[in-house]
């Protein structure tokens, strides 16, 4: 008969491995989504006639509200206003 402590350790190891595998499988999807978001924000900023070049970092402020950092050093808040229009504000 196995020790209860040993059984608990094995259960915890299996659980940790499950989380690790799930994280590794999810990371490419997250990376692809982030890459697409950066590309979309770059296009939105350019369509608003603002300098950026390329979005290099995105911070999600809320749903449909982003803080985009550009390759040229500019930063913009890109969000949807109460009328459903996309607004780009220099930060």
Secondary structure, DSSP 8 states (H G I E B T S, - for coil): ---HHHHHHHHHHHHHHHHHHHHHHHHHHHHHHHHHHHHHHHHHHHHTT---S-EEEEEEEETTEEEEEETTS-EEEEEE-TTS-EEEEE-
